[in-house]
């Protein structure tokens, strides 16, 4: 990990500097998670409610109540499945 101080912008930057590409990727991922938690976008990262899918997606809905990775795919599939179950 390398720390850089930008005195003009008054910012501290943290960058991965390992020779191991896996270590670098893990460090970058941890920094992205840290930044997302800091700017409150972390709670928008979700997994699809379709148990057969479970893709990770970014919930762009205004109310942040999205449940599916894709409404036209998983959303419609599960809503139709629930509708058929209620009709029986
Ligand atoms: Zn899905």
PDB file of the backbone (N, CA, C, O) and the ligand in Angstrom, with CONECT records:
HET     ZN  A 101       1
ATOM      1  N   UNK A   1       0.849  -1.164   0.000  1.00  0.00           N
ATOM      2  CA  UNK A   1       0.000   0.000   0.000  1.00  0.00           C
ATOM      3  C   UNK A   1       0.902   1.237   0.000  1.00  0.00           C
ATOM      4  O   UNK A   1       1.884   1.305   0.740  1.00  0.00           O
ATOM      5  N   UNK A   2       0.549   2.217  -0.848  1.00  0.00           N
ATOM      6  CA  UNK A   2       1.337   3.445  -0.939  1.00  0.00           C
ATOM      7  C   UNK A   2       0.437   4.639  -0.603  1.00  0.00           C
ATOM      8  O   UNK A   2      -0.663   4.787  -1.136  1.00  0.00           O
ATOM      9  N   UNK A   3       0.937   5.469   0.285  1.00  0.00           N
ATOM     10  CA  UNK A   3       0.202   6.678   0.660  1.00  0.00           C
ATOM     11  C   UNK A   3       0.796   7.868  -0.078  1.00  0.00           C
ATOM     12  O   UNK A   3       2.015   8.024  -0.147  1.00  0.00           O
ATOM     13  N   UNK A   4      -0.076   8.703  -0.629  1.00  0.00           N
ATOM     14  CA  UNK A   4       0.364   9.907  -1.320  1.00  0.00           C
ATOM     15  C   UNK A   4      -0.386  11.093  -0.732  1.00  0.00           C
ATOM     16  O   UNK A   4      -1.603  11.050  -0.549  1.00  0.00           O
ATOM     17  N   UNK A   5       0.354  12.140  -0.444  1.00  0.00           N
ATOM     18  CA  UNK A   5      -0.264  13.347   0.102  1.00  0.00           C
ATOM     19  C   UNK A   5      -0.233  14.438  -0.966  1.00  0.00           C
ATOM     20  O   UNK A   5       0.834  14.816  -1.449  1.00  0.00           O
ATOM     21  N   UNK A   6      -1.404  14.934  -1.323  1.00  0.00           N
ATOM     22  CA  UNK A   6      -1.521  16.058  -2.250  1.00  0.00           C
ATOM     23  C   UNK A   6      -1.767  17.297  -1.389  1.00  0.00           C
ATOM     24  O   UNK A   6      -2.881  17.535  -0.923  1.00  0.00           O
ATOM     25  N   UNK A   7      -0.716  18.074  -1.189  1.00  0.00           N
ATOM     26  CA  UNK A   7      -0.815  19.228  -0.279  1.00  0.00           C
ATOM     27  C   UNK A   7      -1.730  20.317  -0.841  1.00  0.00           C
ATOM     28  O   UNK A   7      -2.397  21.023  -0.085  1.00  0.00           O
ATOM     29  N   UNK A   8      -1.758  20.450  -2.157  1.00  0.00           N
ATOM     30  CA  UNK A   8      -2.603  21.476  -2.768  1.00  0.00           C
ATOM     31  C   UNK A   8      -4.083  21.161  -2.546  1.00  0.00           C
ATOM     32  O   UNK A   8      -4.862  22.025  -2.143  1.00  0.00           O
ATOM     33  N   UNK A   9      -4.450  19.916  -2.816  1.00  0.00           N
ATOM     34  CA  UNK A   9      -5.862  19.512  -2.664  1.00  0.00           C
ATOM     35  C   UNK A   9      -6.172  19.077  -1.237  1.00  0.00           C
ATOM     36  O   UNK A   9      -7.327  18.844  -0.883  1.00  0.00           O
ATOM     37  N   UNK A  10      -5.117  18.971  -0.418  1.00  0.00           N
ATOM     38  CA  UNK A  10      -5.269  18.521   0.968  1.00  0.00           C
ATOM     39  C   UNK A  10      -5.952  17.161   1.042  1.00  0.00           C
ATOM     40  O   UNK A  10      -6.917  16.946   1.776  1.00  0.00           O
ATOM     41  N   UNK A  11      -5.389  16.245   0.230  1.00  0.00           N
ATOM     42  CA  UNK A  11      -5.959  14.900   0.171  1.00  0.00           C
ATOM     43  C   UNK A  11      -4.880  13.855   0.395  1.00  0.00           C
ATOM     44  O   UNK A  11      -3.725  14.026   0.007  1.00  0.00           O
ATOM     45  N   UNK A  12      -5.293  12.771   1.033  1.00  0.00           N
ATOM     46  CA  UNK A  12      -4.437  11.605   1.228  1.00  0.00           C
ATOM     47  C   UNK A  12      -4.976  10.504   0.330  1.00  0.00           C
ATOM     48  O   UNK A  12      -6.155  10.158   0.405  1.00  0.00           O
ATOM     49  N   UNK A  13      -4.120   9.955  -0.514  1.00  0.00           N
ATOM     50  CA  UNK A  13      -4.533   8.870  -1.402  1.00  0.00           C
ATOM     51  C   UNK A  13      -3.859   7.577  -0.972  1.00  0.00           C
ATOM     52  O   UNK A  13      -2.700   7.575  -0.557  1.00  0.00           O
ATOM     53  N   UNK A  14      -4.580   6.501  -1.074  1.00  0.00           N
ATOM     54  CA  UNK A  14      -4.052   5.174  -0.774  1.00  0.00           C
ATOM     55  C   UNK A  14      -4.129   4.359  -2.049  1.00  0.00           C
ATOM     56  O   UNK A  14      -5.201   4.216  -2.637  1.00  0.00           O
ATOM     57  N   UNK A  15      -3.002   3.826  -2.475  1.00  0.00           N
ATOM     58  CA  UNK A  15      -2.951   3.034  -3.706  1.00  0.00           C
ATOM     59  C   UNK A  15      -2.270   1.697  -3.420  1.00  0.00           C
ATOM     60  O   UNK A  15      -1.339   1.642  -2.618  1.00  0.00           O
ATOM     61  N   UNK A  16      -2.714   0.630  -4.056  1.00  0.00           N
ATOM     62  CA  UNK A  16      -2.025  -0.649  -3.910  1.00  0.00           C
ATOM     63  C   UNK A  16      -0.681  -0.583  -4.627  1.00  0.00           C
ATOM     64  O   UNK A  16      -0.576   0.045  -5.681  1.00  0.00           O
ATOM     65  N   UNK A  17       0.335  -1.213  -4.079  1.00  0.00           N
ATOM     66  CA  UNK A  17       1.640  -1.214  -4.753  1.00  0.00           C
ATOM     67  C   UNK A  17       2.328  -2.569  -4.665  1.00  0.00           C
ATOM     68  O   UNK A  17       3.551  -2.653  -4.783  1.00  0.00           O
ATOM     69  N   UNK A  18       1.562  -3.617  -4.460  1.00  0.00           N
ATOM     70  CA  UNK A  18       2.131  -4.956  -4.364  1.00  0.00           C
ATOM     71  C   UNK A  18       2.509  -5.469  -5.754  1.00  0.00           C
ATOM     72  O   UNK A  18       1.875  -5.111  -6.747  1.00  0.00           O
ATOM     73  N   UNK A  19       3.542  -6.308  -5.818  1.00  0.00           N
ATOM     74  CA  UNK A  19       3.919  -6.941  -7.078  1.00  0.00           C
ATOM     75  C   UNK A  19       2.961  -8.067  -7.422  1.00  0.00           C
ATOM     76  O   UNK A  19       2.895  -8.497  -8.573  1.00  0.00           O
ATOM     77  N   UNK A  20       2.226  -8.545  -6.443  1.00  0.00           N
ATOM     78  CA  UNK A  20       1.268  -9.636  -6.655  1.00  0.00           C
ATOM     79  C   UNK A  20      -0.043  -9.057  -7.188  1.00  0.00           C
ATOM     80  O   UNK A  20      -0.689  -8.266  -6.500  1.00  0.00           O
ATOM     81  N   UNK A  21      -0.449  -9.442  -8.412  1.00  0.00           N
ATOM     82  CA  UNK A  21      -1.675  -8.880  -8.984  1.00  0.00           C
ATOM     83  C   UNK A  21      -2.931  -9.210  -8.175  1.00  0.00           C
ATOM     84  O   UNK A  21      -3.886  -8.433  -8.162  1.00  0.00           O
ATOM     85  N   UNK A  22      -2.928 -10.362  -7.503  1.00  0.00           N
ATOM     86  CA  UNK A  22      -4.087 -10.724  -6.678  1.00  0.00           C
ATOM     87  C   UNK A  22      -4.176  -9.791  -5.472  1.00  0.00           C
ATOM     88  O   UNK A  22      -5.255  -9.309  -5.128  1.00  0.00           O
ATOM     89  N   UNK A  23      -3.033  -9.542  -4.836  1.00  0.00           N
ATOM     90  CA  UNK A  23      -3.011  -8.594  -3.711  1.00  0.00           C
ATOM     91  C   UNK A  23      -3.486  -7.215  -4.161  1.00  0.00           C
ATOM     92  O   UNK A  23      -4.240  -6.548  -3.453  1.00  0.00           O
ATOM     93  N   UNK A  24      -3.039  -6.794  -5.341  1.00  0.00           N
ATOM     94  CA  UNK A  24      -3.436  -5.489  -5.876  1.00  0.00           C
ATOM     95  C   UNK A  24      -4.934  -5.429  -6.110  1.00  0.00           C
ATOM     96  O   UNK A  24      -5.577  -4.439  -5.762  1.00  0.00           O
ATOM     97  N   UNK A  25      -5.499  -6.483  -6.697  1.00  0.00           N
ATOM     98  CA  UNK A  25      -6.948  -6.509  -6.958  1.00  0.00           C
ATOM     99  C   UNK A  25      -7.741  -6.503  -5.651  1.00  0.00           C
ATOM    100  O   UNK A  25      -8.748  -5.804  -5.539  1.00  0.00           O
ATOM    101  N   UNK A  26      -7.291  -7.274  -4.669  1.00  0.00           N
ATOM    102  CA  UNK A  26      -7.989  -7.307  -3.368  1.00  0.00           C
ATOM    103  C   UNK A  26      -7.923  -5.933  -2.713  1.00  0.00           C
ATOM    104  O   UNK A  26      -8.920  -5.455  -2.170  1.00  0.00           O
ATOM    105  N   UNK A  27      -6.760  -5.297  -2.760  1.00  0.00           N
ATOM    106  CA  UNK A  27      -6.606  -3.962  -2.162  1.00  0.00           C
ATOM    107  C   UNK A  27      -7.520  -2.959  -2.867  1.00  0.00           C
ATOM    108  O   UNK A  27      -8.176  -2.150  -2.210  1.00  0.00           O
ATOM    109  N   UNK A  28      -7.566  -3.008  -4.204  1.00  0.00           N
ATOM    110  CA  UNK A  28      -8.449  -2.089  -4.945  1.00  0.00           C
ATOM    111  C   UNK A  28      -9.905  -2.330  -4.574  1.00  0.00           C
ATOM    112  O   UNK A  28     -10.666  -1.381  -4.388  1.00  0.00           O
ATOM    113  N   UNK A  29     -10.294  -3.600  -4.464  1.00  0.00           N
ATOM    114  CA  UNK A  29     -11.670  -3.920  -4.092  1.00  0.00           C
ATOM    115  C   UNK A  29     -11.994  -3.386  -2.701  1.00  0.00           C
ATOM    116  O   UNK A  29     -13.063  -2.815  -2.484  1.00  0.00           O
ATOM    117  N   UNK A  30     -11.068  -3.573  -1.757  1.00  0.00           N
ATOM    118  CA  UNK A  30     -11.292  -3.063  -0.395  1.00  0.00           C
ATOM    119  C   UNK A  30     -11.404  -1.536  -0.380  1.00  0.00           C
ATOM    120  O   UNK A  30     -12.201  -0.974   0.371  1.00  0.00           O
ATOM    121  N   UNK A  31     -10.602  -0.875  -1.211  1.00  0.00           N
ATOM    122  CA  UNK A  31     -10.679   0.592  -1.283  1.00  0.00           C
ATOM    123  C   UNK A  31     -12.008   1.043  -1.888  1.00  0.00           C
ATOM    124  O   UNK A  31     -12.582   2.042  -1.454  1.00  0.00           O
ATOM    125  N   UNK A  32     -12.495   0.310  -2.890  1.00  0.00           N
ATOM    126  CA  UNK A  32     -13.802   0.627  -3.493  1.00  0.00           C
ATOM    127  C   UNK A  32     -14.909   0.449  -2.450  1.00  0.00           C
ATOM    128  O   UNK A  32     -15.809   1.282  -2.340  1.00  0.00           O
ATOM    129  N   UNK A  33     -14.835  -0.643  -1.687  1.00  0.00           N
ATOM    130  CA  UNK A  33     -15.834  -0.888  -0.636  1.00  0.00           C
ATOM    131  C   UNK A  33     -15.775   0.222   0.419  1.00  0.00           C
ATOM    132  O   UNK A  33     -16.809   0.736   0.847  1.00  0.00           O
ATOM    133  N   UNK A  34     -14.568   0.582   0.826  1.00  0.00           N
ATOM    134  CA  UNK A  34     -14.422   1.652   1.810  1.00  0.00           C
ATOM    135  C   UNK A  34     -15.031   2.965   1.293  1.00  0.00           C
ATOM    136  O   UNK A  34     -15.764   3.642   2.014  1.00  0.00           O
ATOM    137  N   UNK A  35     -14.720   3.313   0.045  1.00  0.00           N
ATOM    138  CA  UNK A  35     -15.255   4.555  -0.535  1.00  0.00           C
ATOM    139  C   UNK A  35     -16.778   4.490  -0.652  1.00  0.00           C
ATOM    140  O   UNK A  35     -17.464   5.479  -0.390  1.00  0.00           O
ATOM    141  N   UNK A  36     -17.313   3.317  -1.048  1.00  0.00           N
ATOM    142  CA  UNK A  36     -18.764   3.174  -1.191  1.00  0.00           C
ATOM    143  C   UNK A  36     -19.459   3.291   0.170  1.00  0.00           C
ATOM    144  O   UNK A  36     -20.549   3.855   0.264  1.00  0.00           O
ATOM    145  N   UNK A  37     -18.838   2.767   1.206  1.00  0.00           N
ATOM    146  CA  UNK A  37     -19.411   2.910   2.547  1.00  0.00           C
ATOM    147  C   UNK A  37     -19.355   4.367   2.993  1.00  0.00           C
ATOM    148  O   UNK A  37     -20.248   4.850   3.689  1.00  0.00           O
ATOM    149  N   UNK A  38     -18.304   5.053   2.587  1.00  0.00           N
ATOM    150  CA  UNK A  38     -18.130   6.445   2.986  1.00  0.00           C
ATOM    151  C   UNK A  38     -19.130   7.361   2.289  1.00  0.00           C
ATOM    152  O   UNK A  38     -19.652   8.294   2.901  1.00  0.00           O
ATOM    153  N   UNK A  39     -19.403   7.092   0.984  1.00  0.00           N
ATOM    154  CA  UNK A  39     -20.319   7.978   0.251  1.00  0.00           C
ATOM    155  C   UNK A  39     -21.759   7.442   0.227  1.00  0.00           C
ATOM    156  O   UNK A  39     -22.601   7.955  -0.511  1.00  0.00           O
ATOM    157  N   UNK A  40     -22.032   6.432   1.015  1.00  0.00           N
ATOM    158  CA  UNK A  40     -23.385   5.876   1.198  1.00  0.00           C
ATOM    159  C   UNK A  40     -23.952   5.193  -0.046  1.00  0.00           C
ATOM    160  O   UNK A  40     -25.169   5.035  -0.146  1.00  0.00           O
ATOM    161  N   UNK A  41     -23.119   4.788  -0.985  1.00  0.00           N
ATOM    162  CA  UNK A  41     -23.605   4.017  -2.125  1.00  0.00           C
ATOM    163  C   UNK A  41     -23.519   2.510  -1.854  1.00  0.00           C
ATOM    164  O   UNK A  41     -24.041   1.707  -2.626  1.00  0.00           O
ATOM    165  N   UNK A  42     -22.866   2.138  -0.767  1.00  0.00           N
ATOM    166  CA  UNK A  42     -22.673   0.723  -0.430  1.00  0.00           C
ATOM    167  C   UNK A  42     -24.011  -0.005  -0.259  1.00  0.00           C
ATOM    168  O   UNK A  42     -24.146  -1.158  -0.669  1.00  0.00           O
ATOM    169  N   UNK A  43     -24.990   0.661   0.340  1.00  0.00           N
ATOM    170  CA  UNK A  43     -26.272   0.007   0.596  1.00  0.00           C
ATOM    171  C   UNK A  43     -27.049  -0.241  -0.694  1.00  0.00           C
ATOM    172  O   UNK A  43     -28.027  -0.988  -0.692  1.00  0.00           O
ATOM    173  N   UNK A  44     -26.623   0.381  -1.796  1.00  0.00           N
ATOM    174  CA  UNK A  44     -27.298   0.145  -3.077  1.00  0.00           C
ATOM    175  C   UNK A  44     -26.758  -1.090  -3.800  1.00  0.00           C
ATOM    176  O   UNK A  44     -27.357  -1.553  -4.771  1.00  0.00           O
ATOM    177  N   UNK A  45     -25.644  -1.618  -3.334  1.00  0.00           N
ATOM    178  CA  UNK A  45     -25.102  -2.844  -3.923  1.00  0.00           C
ATOM    179  C   UNK A  45     -25.823  -4.025  -3.289  1.00  0.00           C
ATOM    180  O   UNK A  45     -25.722  -4.254  -2.083  1.00  0.00           O
ATOM    181  N   UNK A  46     -26.551  -4.772  -4.112  1.00  0.00           N
ATOM    182  CA  UNK A  46     -27.400  -5.852  -3.590  1.00  0.00           C
ATOM    183  C   UNK A  46     -27.219  -7.110  -4.425  1.00  0.00           C
ATOM    184  O   UNK A  46     -26.601  -7.089  -5.489  1.00  0.00           O
ATOM    185  N   UNK A  47     -27.774  -8.205  -3.916  1.00  0.00           N
ATOM    186  CA  UNK A  47     -27.840  -9.429  -4.712  1.00  0.00           C
ATOM    187  C   UNK A  47     -29.286  -9.646  -5.106  1.00  0.00           C
ATOM    188  O   UNK A  47     -30.201  -9.327  -4.346  1.00  0.00           O
ATOM    189  N   UNK A  48     -29.490 -10.188  -6.293  1.00  0.00           N
ATOM    190  CA  UNK A  48     -30.822 -10.420  -6.837  1.00  0.00           C
ATOM    191  C   UNK A  48     -31.618 -11.342  -5.907  1.00  0.00           C
ATOM    192  O   UNK A  48     -31.084 -12.314  -5.372  1.00  0.00           O
ATOM    193  N   UNK A  49     -32.889 -11.025  -5.726  1.00  0.00           N
ATOM    194  CA  UNK A  49     -33.744 -11.831  -4.853  1.00  0.00           C
ATOM    195  C   UNK A  49     -34.150 -13.161  -5.480  1.00  0.00           C
ATOM    196  O   UNK A  49     -34.706 -14.026  -4.803  1.00  0.00           O
ATOM    197  N   UNK A  50     -33.873 -13.320  -6.770  1.00  0.00           N
ATOM    198  CA  UNK A  50     -34.145 -14.592  -7.420  1.00  0.00           C
ATOM    199  C   UNK A  50     -33.066 -15.582  -6.979  1.00  0.00           C
ATOM    200  O   UNK A  50     -31.896 -15.434  -7.331  1.00  0.00           O
ATOM    201  N   UNK A  51     -33.473 -16.601  -6.199  1.00  0.00           N
ATOM    202  CA  UNK A  51     -32.517 -17.575  -5.657  1.00  0.00           C
ATOM    203  C   UNK A  51     -31.756 -18.315  -6.755  1.00  0.00           C
ATOM    204  O   UNK A  51     -30.667 -18.838  -6.518  1.00  0.00           O
ATOM    205  N   UNK A  52     -32.334 -18.358  -7.961  1.00  0.00           N
ATOM    206  CA  UNK A  52     -31.658 -19.040  -9.069  1.00  0.00           C
ATOM    207  C   UNK A  52     -30.663 -18.127  -9.773  1.00  0.00           C
ATOM    208  O   UNK A  52     -29.903 -18.576 -10.631  1.00  0.00           O
ATOM    209  N   UNK A  53     -30.666 -16.869  -9.419  1.00  0.00           N
ATOM    210  CA  UNK A  53     -29.810 -15.878 -10.083  1.00  0.00           C
ATOM    211  C   UNK A  53     -28.687 -15.414  -9.140  1.00  0.00           C
ATOM    212  O   UNK A  53     -27.520 -15.759  -9.329  1.00  0.00           O
ATOM    213  N   UNK A  54     -29.060 -14.637  -8.136  1.00  0.00           N
ATOM    214  CA  UNK A  54     -28.148 -14.110  -7.109  1.00  0.00           C
ATOM    215  C   UNK A  54     -27.044 -13.214  -7.682  1.00  0.00           C
ATOM    216  O   UNK A  54     -25.995 -13.064  -7.056  1.00  0.00           O
ATOM    217  N   UNK A  55     -27.259 -12.617  -8.862  1.00  0.00           N
ATOM    218  CA  UNK A  55     -26.296 -11.665  -9.411  1.00  0.00           C
ATOM    219  C   UNK A  55     -26.220 -10.451  -8.498  1.00  0.00           C
ATOM    220  O   UNK A  55     -27.207 -10.071  -7.867  1.00  0.00           O
ATOM    221  N   UNK A  56     -25.050  -9.854  -8.436  1.00  0.00           N
ATOM    222  CA  UNK A  56     -24.907  -8.587  -7.727  1.00  0.00           C
ATOM    223  C   UNK A  56     -25.315  -7.478  -8.692  1.00  0.00           C
ATOM    224  O   UNK A  56     -25.019  -7.541  -9.885  1.00  0.00           O
ATOM    225  N   UNK A  57     -25.989  -6.476  -8.170  1.00  0.00           N
ATOM    226  CA  UNK A  57     -26.400  -5.352  -9.008  1.00  0.00           C
ATOM    227  C   UNK A  57     -26.425  -4.081  -8.170  1.00  0.00           C
ATOM    228  O   UNK A  57     -26.428  -4.119  -6.940  1.00  0.00           O
ATOM    229  N   UNK A  58     -26.442  -2.959  -8.874  1.00  0.00           N
ATOM    230  CA  UNK A  58     -26.504  -1.663  -8.222  1.00  0.00           C
ATOM    231  C   UNK A  58     -27.941  -1.165  -8.307  1.00  0.00           C
ATOM    232  O   UNK A  58     -28.461  -0.960  -9.404  1.00  0.00           O
ATOM    233  N   UNK A  59     -28.578  -0.972  -7.178  1.00  0.00           N
ATOM    234  CA  UNK A  59     -29.992  -0.561  -7.127  1.00  0.00           C
ATOM    235  C   UNK A  59     -30.093   0.943  -7.415  1.00  0.00           C
ATOM    236  O   UNK A  59     -29.749   1.769  -6.569  1.00  0.00           O
ATOM    237  N   UNK A  60     -30.569   1.287  -8.616  1.00  0.00           N
ATOM    238  CA  UNK A  60     -30.696   2.685  -9.018  1.00  0.00           C
ATOM    239  C   UNK A  60     -32.096   3.240  -8.755  1.00  0.00           C
ATOM    240  O   UNK A  60     -32.389   4.383  -9.108  1.00  0.00           O
ATOM    241  N   UNK A  61     -32.963   2.430  -8.134  1.00  0.00           N
ATOM    242  CA  UNK A  61     -34.329   2.894  -7.895  1.00  0.00           C
ATOM    243  C   UNK A  61     -34.325   4.051  -6.894  1.00  0.00           C
ATOM    244  O   UNK A  61     -33.488   4.110  -5.992  1.00  0.00           O
ATOM    245  N   UNK A  62     -35.267   4.957  -7.072  1.00  0.00           N
ATOM    246  CA  UNK A  62     -35.337   6.137  -6.218  1.00  0.00           C
ATOM    247  C   UNK A  62     -35.499   5.761  -4.741  1.00  0.00           C
ATOM    248  O   UNK A  62     -34.827   6.321  -3.875  1.00  0.00           O
ATOM    249  N   UNK A  63     -36.387   4.817  -4.463  1.00  0.00           N
ATOM    250  CA  UNK A  63     -36.666   4.418  -3.078  1.00  0.00           C
ATOM    251  C   UNK A  63     -35.662   3.389  -2.543  1.00  0.00           C
ATOM    252  O   UNK A  63     -35.725   3.020  -1.371  1.00  0.00           O
ATOM    253  N   UNK A  64     -34.748   2.930  -3.383  1.00  0.00           N
ATOM    254  CA  UNK A  64     -33.749   1.915  -3.013  1.00  0.00           C
ATOM    255  C   UNK A  64     -34.405   0.635  -2.506  1.00  0.00           C
ATOM    256  O   UNK A  64     -33.920   0.005  -1.566  1.00  0.00           O
ATOM    257  N   UNK A  65     -35.511   0.263  -3.141  1.00  0.00           N
ATOM    258  CA  UNK A  65     -36.197  -0.959  -2.742  1.00  0.00           C
ATOM    259  C   UNK A  65     -36.193  -2.003  -3.852  1.00  0.00           C
ATOM    260  O   UNK A  65     -37.030  -2.906  -3.862  1.00  0.00           O
ATOM    261  N   UNK A  66     -35.254  -1.883  -4.785  1.00  0.00           N
ATOM    262  CA  UNK A  66     -35.141  -2.858  -5.860  1.00  0.00           C
ATOM    263  C   UNK A  66     -34.861  -4.245  -5.310  1.00  0.00           C
ATOM    264  O   UNK A  66     -34.178  -4.401  -4.298  1.00  0.00           O
ATOM    265  N   UNK A  67     -35.399  -5.256  -5.993  1.00  0.00           N
ATOM    266  CA  UNK A  67     -35.219  -6.630  -5.531  1.00  0.00           C
ATOM    267  C   UNK A  67     -34.509  -7.512  -6.553  1.00  0.00           C
ATOM    268  O   UNK A  67     -33.930  -8.538  -6.198  1.00  0.00           O
ATOM    269  N   UNK A  68     -34.556  -7.101  -7.852  1.00  0.00           N
ATOM    270  CA  UNK A  68     -34.046  -7.988  -8.890  1.00  0.00           C
ATOM    271  C   UNK A  68     -32.969  -7.297  -9.706  1.00  0.00           C
ATOM    272  O   UNK A  68     -32.953  -6.074  -9.845  1.00  0.00           O
ATOM    273  N   UNK A  69     -32.080  -8.101 -10.234  1.00  0.00           N
ATOM    274  CA  UNK A  69     -31.003  -7.566 -11.066  1.00  0.00           C
ATOM    275  C   UNK A  69     -31.568  -6.913 -12.313  1.00  0.00           C
ATOM    276  O   UNK A  69     -31.018  -5.932 -12.815  1.00  0.00           O
ATOM    277  N   UNK A  70     -32.681  -7.467 -12.817  1.00  0.00           N
ATOM    278  CA  UNK A  70     -33.275  -6.969 -14.052  1.00  0.00           C
ATOM    279  C   UNK A  70     -34.781  -7.207 -13.980  1.00  0.00           C
ATOM    280  O   UNK A  70     -35.232  -8.347 -13.863  1.00  0.00           O
ATOM    281  N   UNK A  71     -35.537  -6.143 -14.049  1.00  0.00           N
ATOM    282  CA  UNK A  71     -36.995  -6.269 -13.939  1.00  0.00           C
ATOM    283  C   UNK A  71     -37.569  -7.075 -15.092  1.00  0.00           C
ATOM    284  O   UNK A  71     -38.488  -7.868 -14.890  1.00  0.00           O
ATOM    285  N   UNK A  72     -37.038  -6.886 -16.311  1.00  0.00           N
ATOM    286  CA  UNK A  72     -37.600  -7.599 -17.458  1.00  0.00           C
ATOM    287  C   UNK A  72     -37.241  -9.084 -17.441  1.00  0.00           C
ATOM    288  O   UNK A  72     -37.883  -9.879 -18.127  1.00  0.00           O
ATOM    289  N   UNK A  73     -36.242  -9.462 -16.680  1.00  0.00           N
ATOM    290  CA  UNK A  73     -35.849 -10.868 -16.589  1.00  0.00           C
ATOM    291  C   UNK A  73     -36.322 -11.476 -15.288  1.00  0.00           C
ATOM    292  O   UNK A  73     -37.406 -12.055 -15.222  1.00  0.00           O
ATOM    293  N   UNK A  74     -35.516 -11.348 -14.258  1.00  0.00           N
ATOM    294  CA  UNK A  74     -35.820 -11.961 -12.960  1.00  0.00           C
ATOM    295  C   UNK A  74     -37.109 -11.397 -12.347  1.00  0.00           C
ATOM    296  O   UNK A  74     -37.899 -12.153 -11.784  1.00  0.00           O
ATOM    297  N   UNK A  75     -37.329 -10.097 -12.447  1.00  0.00           N
ATOM    298  CA  UNK A  75     -38.520  -9.496 -11.849  1.00  0.00           C
ATOM    299  C   UNK A  75     -39.795 -10.077 -12.430  1.00  0.00           C
ATOM    300  O   UNK A  75     -40.678 -10.508 -11.688  1.00  0.00           O
ATOM    301  N   UNK A  76     -39.898 -10.092 -13.754  1.00  0.00           N
ATOM    302  CA  UNK A  76     -41.107 -10.634 -14.395  1.00  0.00           C
ATOM    303  C   UNK A  76     -41.255 -12.124 -14.129  1.00  0.00           C
ATOM    304  O   UNK A  76     -42.359 -12.609 -13.880  1.00  0.00           O
ATOM    305  N   UNK A  77     -40.150 -12.842 -14.181  1.00  0.00           N
ATOM    306  CA  UNK A  77     -40.194 -14.286 -13.953  1.00  0.00           C
ATOM    307  C   UNK A  77     -40.771 -14.591 -12.564  1.00  0.00           C
ATOM    308  O   UNK A  77     -41.648 -15.444 -12.432  1.00  0.00           O
ATOM    309  N   UNK A  78     -40.286 -13.903 -11.540  1.00  0.00           N
ATOM    310  CA  UNK A  78     -40.755 -14.182 -10.177  1.00  0.00           C
ATOM    311  C   UNK A  78     -42.160 -13.656  -9.934  1.00  0.00           C
ATOM    312  O   UNK A  78     -42.935 -14.275  -9.204  1.00  0.00           O
ATOM    313  N   UNK A  79     -42.498 -12.519 -10.537  1.00  0.00           N
ATOM    314  CA  UNK A  79     -43.863 -12.014 -10.381  1.00  0.00           C
ATOM    315  C   UNK A  79     -44.858 -12.947 -11.049  1.00  0.00           C
ATOM    316  O   UNK A  79     -45.921 -13.211 -10.486  1.00  0.00           O
ATOM    317  N   UNK A  80     -44.540 -13.454 -12.239  1.00  0.00           N
ATOM    318  CA  UNK A  80     -45.419 -14.406 -12.918  1.00  0.00           C
ATOM    319  C   UNK A  80     -45.543 -15.706 -12.128  1.00  0.00           C
ATOM    320  O   UNK A  80     -46.622 -16.293 -12.053  1.00  0.00           O
ATOM    321  N   UNK A  81     -44.441 -16.149 -11.545  1.00  0.00           N
ATOM    322  CA  UNK A  81     -44.459 -17.366 -10.733  1.00  0.00           C
ATOM    323  C   UNK A  81     -45.369 -17.175  -9.513  1.00  0.00           C
ATOM    324  O   UNK A  81     -46.143 -18.069  -9.171  1.00  0.00           O
ATOM    325  N   UNK A  82     -45.278 -16.021  -8.864  1.00  0.00           N
ATOM    326  CA  UNK A  82     -46.114 -15.738  -7.689  1.00  0.00           C
ATOM    327  C   UNK A  82     -47.583 -15.627  -8.100  1.00  0.00           C
ATOM    328  O   UNK A  82     -48.466 -16.081  -7.372  1.00  0.00           O
ATOM    329  N   UNK A  83     -47.849 -15.020  -9.274  1.00  0.00           N
ATOM    330  CA  UNK A  83     -49.224 -14.893  -9.765  1.00  0.00           C
ATOM    331  C   UNK A  83     -49.825 -16.278 -10.027  1.00  0.00           C
ATOM    332  O   UNK A  83     -50.962 -16.545  -9.640  1.00  0.00           O
ATOM    333  N   UNK A  84     -49.063 -17.153 -10.682  1.00  0.00           N
ATOM    334  CA  UNK A  84     -49.556 -18.518 -10.942  1.00  0.00           C
ATOM    335  C   UNK A  84     -49.828 -19.249  -9.633  1.00  0.00           C
ATOM    336  O   UNK A  84     -50.814 -19.977  -9.526  1.00  0.00           O
ATOM    337  N   UNK A  85     -48.971 -19.064  -8.643  1.00  0.00           N
ATOM    338  CA  UNK A  85     -49.163 -19.730  -7.341  1.00  0.00           C
ATOM    339  C   UNK A  85     -50.436 -19.239  -6.656  1.00  0.00           C
ATOM    340  O   UNK A  85     -51.146 -20.025  -6.029  1.00  0.00           O
ATOM    341  N   UNK A  86     -50.729 -17.936  -6.775  1.00  0.00           N
ATOM    342  CA  UNK A  86     -51.945 -17.388  -6.136  1.00  0.00           C
ATOM    343  C   UNK A  86     -53.199 -17.890  -6.832  1.00  0.00           C
ATOM    344  O   UNK A  86     -54.223 -18.086  -6.178  1.00  0.00           O
ATOM    345  N   UNK A  87     -53.146 -18.106  -8.157  1.00  0.00           N
ATOM    346  CA  UNK A  87     -54.310 -18.565  -8.922  1.00  0.00           C
ATOM    347  C   UNK A  87     -54.676 -20.017  -8.621  1.00  0.00           C
ATOM    348  O   UNK A  87     -55.823 -20.429  -8.793  1.00  0.00           O
ATOM    349  N   UNK A  88     -53.682 -20.785  -8.169  1.00  0.00           N
ATOM    350  CA  UNK A  88     -53.955 -22.196  -7.885  1.00  0.00           C
ATOM    351  C   UNK A  88     -54.739 -22.351  -6.620  1.00  0.00           C
ATOM    352  O   UNK A  88     -55.058 -23.472  -6.225  1.00  0.00           O
TER     353      UNK A  88
HETATM  354 ZN    ZN A 101     -31.463 -11.789 -11.161  1.00  0.00          ZN
END
